[in-house]
Amino acid sequence: MDPMPSRAARTAYLVLTVIFWITVVVGLILVAHRLVGFGQDPGTLTLPASISVNDVRLPEAFEVAGPLPVNVDVADPSLSQRLIATVPVFVWWALVLVVLWLVRKVARSAAQGDPFRASNVTRLRWLGALFLVGFPLATIVAGYFADLLFSPEVWTGGPLPAGGIEGGFQLVVSAPAIMGAVCLFALAEVFAYGARLREDVDATI
């Protein structure tokens, strides 16, 4: 183990620790916002959504490029509506927290002067799996519950637009997420090689 790790490694660990705890606090605020109306009128639930604008008349030089982002205010939301609205926030918050936690663990080992260890190989592989599988899974789960709010079984906010409302179901396949996963799996193999090399050096001493 290097008794004097680099200043950059220690700084990276400190920054990641700050970001992690900021994410914890922000996530708690967002969950409380959905559950009890924290930061707004508790009798209103504001939801992000999108609507089709195909029926909107635009000038000749303009054309519709996609759905229009809107905010939907639900008056006197029921507990079930608040719980359903909280699921997408909680899913993405949990995914980000797990990613930051794993990255922070890797940075901490680097700050301690010992990054090439088997535990970091496992963490990097888990990070790759989260990018490859966790992202689309979180997108599906969050999108399902977001759309569920505007289903006839749950919606109580009056008539919906003729084109309907999309609750935020996004594209499941993400090229950046796939590229991130490939890079993380490759980095895991580099760390695995470094760990084996360190073991061989230690064995010859």
C-alpha positions as CSV (number, residue, x, y, z in Angstrom):
1,M,0.0,0.0,0.0
2,D,1.3,3.4,-0.9
3,P,1.6,5.4,2.4
4,M,1.3,8.7,0.5
5,P,-1.6,8.6,-2.0
6,S,-1.9,11.4,-4.4
7,R,-3.6,14.7,-3.6
8,A,-5.9,14.1,-6.6
9,A,-7.1,10.8,-5.2
10,R,-7.9,12.3,-1.9
11,T,-9.6,15.3,-3.5
12,A,-11.7,13.0,-5.7
13,Y,-12.8,11.0,-2.7
14,L,-13.8,14.2,-0.8
15,V,-15.8,15.5,-3.8
16,L,-17.6,12.2,-4.2
17,T,-18.4,12.1,-0.5
18,V,-19.9,15.6,-0.7
19,I,-21.9,14.7,-3.9
20,F,-23.2,11.5,-2.3
21,W,-24.6,13.3,0.8
22,I,-26.0,16.1,-1.3
23,T,-27.8,13.4,-3.3
24,V,-29.1,11.8,-0.1
25,V,-30.6,15.2,1.1
26,V,-32.0,16.2,-2.3
27,G,-33.6,12.7,-2.7
28,L,-35.2,12.9,0.7
29,I,-36.6,16.4,-0.2
30,L,-38.0,15.1,-3.5
31,V,-39.6,12.1,-1.9
32,A,-41.1,14.3,0.8
33,H,-42.3,16.7,-1.9
34,R,-44.3,13.8,-3.6
35,L,-45.5,12.2,-0.4
36,V,-46.6,15.1,1.7
37,G,-46.4,18.1,-0.7
38,F,-43.2,19.5,1.0
39,G,-42.4,22.9,-0.5
40,Q,-45.8,23.4,-2.1
41,D,-49.5,23.5,-1.3
42,P,-50.0,20.1,0.3
43,G,-53.5,19.9,-1.3
44,T,-51.9,19.9,-4.8
45,L,-49.7,17.3,-6.4
46,T,-47.6,18.7,-9.3
47,L,-46.5,16.0,-11.8
48,P,-44.2,16.3,-14.8
49,A,-45.7,14.9,-18.0
50,S,-46.0,15.4,-21.7
51,I,-48.8,15.8,-24.2
52,S,-49.1,15.4,-27.9
53,V,-49.2,18.7,-29.9
54,N,-50.2,17.2,-33.2
55,D,-53.5,19.1,-33.1
56,V,-52.0,22.5,-32.3
57,R,-51.9,24.8,-35.3
58,L,-48.4,26.1,-35.9
59,P,-47.0,28.7,-38.4
60,E,-46.1,27.3,-41.8
61,A,-42.3,27.2,-41.1
62,F,-42.8,25.2,-37.8
63,E,-43.4,21.5,-37.4
64,V,-44.0,19.3,-34.4
65,A,-40.8,17.6,-33.2
66,G,-42.2,15.6,-30.3
67,P,-44.4,15.7,-27.2
68,L,-44.7,19.0,-25.2
69,P,-43.5,18.9,-21.6
70,V,-46.1,20.1,-19.2
71,N,-46.8,20.2,-15.4
72,V,-50.1,18.6,-14.2
73,D,-51.6,19.8,-10.9
74,V,-53.8,17.2,-9.2
75,A,-56.0,18.7,-6.6
76,D,-56.6,16.8,-3.3
77,P,-54.5,13.8,-4.4
78,S,-55.3,10.5,-2.6
79,L,-52.6,8.6,-0.7
80,S,-52.4,6.0,-3.4
81,Q,-51.8,8.7,-6.0
82,R,-49.0,10.2,-3.9
83,L,-47.4,6.8,-3.4
84,I,-47.6,6.0,-7.1
85,A,-46.1,9.4,-7.9
86,T,-43.2,8.8,-5.5
87,V,-42.1,5.5,-7.0
88,P,-40.3,7.1,-10.1
89,V,-38.5,9.5,-7.9
90,F,-37.5,6.8,-5.5
91,V,-36.3,4.4,-8.2
92,W,-34.0,7.0,-9.9
93,W,-32.8,8.2,-6.5
94,A,-31.9,4.7,-5.4
95,L,-30.1,4.0,-8.6
96,V,-28.0,7.2,-8.4
97,L,-27.2,6.5,-4.7
98,V,-26.0,3.0,-5.4
99,V,-23.8,4.2,-8.3
100,L,-22.3,7.0,-6.2
101,W,-21.8,4.6,-3.3
102,L,-19.8,2.2,-5.4
103,V,-17.7,5.0,-7.1
104,R,-17.0,6.5,-3.7
105,K,-15.7,3.1,-2.4
106,V,-13.3,2.9,-5.4
107,A,-12.2,6.5,-4.8
108,R,-11.7,5.8,-1.1
109,S,-9.3,2.9,-1.8
110,A,-7.4,5.1,-4.2
111,A,-7.2,7.8,-1.5
112,Q,-5.8,5.1,0.8
113,G,-3.1,4.3,-1.8
114,D,-4.5,0.8,-2.6
115,P,-6.8,1.0,-5.7
116,F,-5.9,-2.4,-7.3
117,R,-7.8,-4.8,-5.1
118,A,-10.3,-7.5,-5.8
119,S,-13.1,-5.6,-4.1
120,N,-12.7,-2.8,-6.6
121,V,-12.9,-5.2,-9.5
122,T,-16.2,-6.4,-8.1
123,R,-17.5,-2.8,-7.7
124,L,-16.6,-1.9,-11.2
125,R,-18.4,-4.9,-12.6
126,W,-21.4,-4.0,-10.5
127,L,-21.3,-0.5,-11.9
128,G,-21.1,-1.9,-15.4
129,A,-24.2,-4.1,-14.7
130,L,-26.1,-1.1,-13.3
131,F,-25.4,0.9,-16.4
132,L,-26.3,-2.0,-18.7
133,V,-29.3,-3.5,-16.8
134,G,-30.1,-1.1,-14.0
135,F,-30.8,1.9,-16.2
136,P,-33.3,0.3,-18.6
137,L,-35.0,-1.5,-15.6
138,A,-35.3,1.8,-13.7
139,T,-36.7,3.4,-16.9
140,I,-39.3,0.7,-17.3
141,V,-40.4,0.7,-13.6
142,A,-40.4,4.5,-13.3
143,G,-42.3,4.9,-16.6
144,Y,-44.9,2.3,-15.7
145,F,-45.8,4.1,-12.4
146,A,-45.7,7.5,-14.0
147,D,-48.1,6.4,-16.7
148,L,-50.3,4.6,-14.1
149,L,-51.1,7.9,-12.6
150,F,-53.0,8.9,-15.8
151,S,-54.8,5.7,-16.2
152,P,-58.6,5.6,-15.8
153,E,-58.2,3.5,-12.6
154,V,-56.2,6.1,-10.8
155,W,-56.7,9.5,-12.5
156,T,-59.2,11.8,-10.7
157,G,-58.2,15.1,-12.2
158,G,-61.0,15.5,-14.7
159,P,-61.0,15.0,-18.5
160,L,-57.6,14.4,-20.1
161,P,-56.5,16.0,-23.4
162,A,-57.7,14.2,-26.6
163,G,-54.3,12.9,-27.3
164,G,-53.8,11.7,-23.8
165,I,-50.9,12.3,-21.4
166,E,-47.6,10.5,-21.2
167,G,-46.3,10.2,-17.7
168,G,-42.7,10.2,-18.7
169,F,-42.0,6.7,-20.1
170,Q,-38.6,7.2,-21.8
171,L,-36.5,5.3,-24.3
172,V,-35.3,2.2,-22.6
173,V,-32.1,1.7,-24.7
174,S,-29.5,4.4,-24.0
175,A,-26.3,4.5,-26.1
176,P,-24.4,6.5,-23.4
177,A,-25.5,3.9,-20.8
178,I,-24.3,1.0,-23.0
179,M,-21.0,2.8,-23.7
180,G,-20.5,3.5,-20.0
181,A,-21.1,-0.1,-19.2
182,V,-18.6,-1.3,-21.8
183,C,-16.0,1.2,-20.4
184,L,-16.6,0.1,-16.8
185,F,-16.3,-3.6,-17.7
186,A,-13.0,-2.9,-19.5
187,L,-11.8,-0.8,-16.5
188,A,-12.7,-3.7,-14.2
189,E,-10.4,-6.0,-16.3
190,V,-7.6,-3.5,-16.0
191,F,-8.0,-3.4,-12.2
192,A,-8.2,-7.2,-12.1
193,Y,-4.9,-7.4,-14.0
194,G,-3.4,-4.8,-11.6
195,A,-4.6,-6.8,-8.6
196,R,-3.0,-10.0,-10.0
197,L,0.2,-8.2,-10.7
198,R,0.4,-6.8,-7.2
199,E,-0.2,-10.2,-5.8
200,D,2.7,-11.6,-7.9
201,V,5.0,-8.8,-6.7
202,D,4.0,-9.3,-3.1
203,A,4.6,-13.1,-3.4
204,T,8.2,-12.5,-4.7
205,I,9.2,-10.2,-1.9
